[in-house]
């Protein structure tokens, strides 16, 4: 179905069948609205890649239609791709006060702040465009100032929940706009995009207040320094650590660039209350008794260069973890990060620390910011959508969300489980998923964005597994013959001194291959390179079952 004036189209450009790099788009007539623009971090297979951001090819092709980027909240998987997006499409960015503070940090770093239009919104804001009005409602999550979004289109109301849970006793005192959600449900929601992260977990998400009590108890029991690692953006958790440190007479040190930056923004904008004189510099730690010190740091997910990892290996200058210190992991492990976390926990135990770690349910130091099954069912019951698109989750989570929707009255067949690039078109209040646009991953490597593709990654993988063999051939420009014996250089393949016989055999094979080609009057350098590469590759695999990257280099003399 082609996009016509009376068709509303919902595009999934990120965040489906994955956790991270969320991006969705809603198009009607000549208007496109982007919801969120996140990043995700690479796994071990993406060698050298720093970040993964959404592929915005479709949006660039239709850039004259893109009206706004609307951000639900300030987590990295919702704002991390914004600087890269704005370099391609400089459109107004709408976000709440705290979220804008975090976005500004990124834009300042990328030298984009002056040329970007940032517009502050809240749950009472109303935005009017040509044919669409945009409204908002508050939701609870693990970061302040989170919004759900309502798009009032000629076809009907389309609602995006953002990330949410229902916390009746939120630590931030920011309650969900349950009444507004119920009003929307009464009015009629044509299609709901709702997050699915915890769709497999039964029950209701525990309240954030539960964590505060456990943190305070751990501070009271601790006999020496207390080190707490959590997400910098979890401001309610940071406040709980500040409160526990204050009640136990401790000064607080912040370690890690993101922790320092986010706390600064939260204090400036009134989202954190820190008693005067409580924050001290890391250089002052040794001036105080250990029982009067608390440290709040990054690294709860096992990141190798984060503060906690460096503390666990004794590589944080001026700050040491000593026997009897208490280390608290106040964040749940994101799937895939378990190995890095385990390594840090082992290192900390080796140093003699008392370590409180594990899932939130076992340690009491973390609750999820994402709704469990009963939260998701409550959202569905309040909104009463005709159609559902489960978002923000891997396939099994989206599948479970569909089953939950059907259990509370969404008709079978009215839930669309999409992949990135899939499109749902709505015409005459009927939704169909019939087409696909280009979508996927864009890799950020240093200052390069999108210049590293699958071929480069495949080469890096081969180099990491089997190394490289460089073959230097010095050849006569006049008759195409070898002027001297081939020179082979091994890197990450075999150690030259231990494999002299193998490399001599390789050199003899190269000489024979080049001689045979010269005899057959084949003097094209490219043909010689390909023949050498093939013969050496086959020989090495037959001899030692390895496939190094082979790079023949011809020097003409």
Protein Blocks (a to p, Z undefined) as FASTA:
>chain_A
ZZdfkbccdddfehpaiaejiacdddehjaccdehjadddddfklghiabdcddfklmmm
mmmmpmbdcdfblcfklmmmmmmmmmmmccdddddfklmmmmmmmmmmnopmmmpccddd
dfkbccddfklccdddddddfbehiacdddddfkbccddebjadddfbbfklpacffklm
mmmmmnopfbacddfklmmbgcjdddfklmmmmmmmmmmmpmbdcdddddfklmmlmmmm
mmmmmmnopacddedjklmmmmmmmmmnopaccdehkaccfklmmmpcfklcccddehil
opakbmklmmmnopaghiacdehiacddfbdcdehilmmmmmmmmmmmmnopacdedjfk
lnopaccfbdcfklmmmmmmmnopabdcdehiafklmmmmmmmmmmnopaghiaccddeh
iacddeehiacdfbdcdddddddehjbghkacfklmmmmmmmmmnopadddddddfklop
afbdcddddehkagfklmmmmmmmmmmmmmmmmmmmmmnopabfklmmmmmmmmmmmmmm
mmnopacddddddddZZ
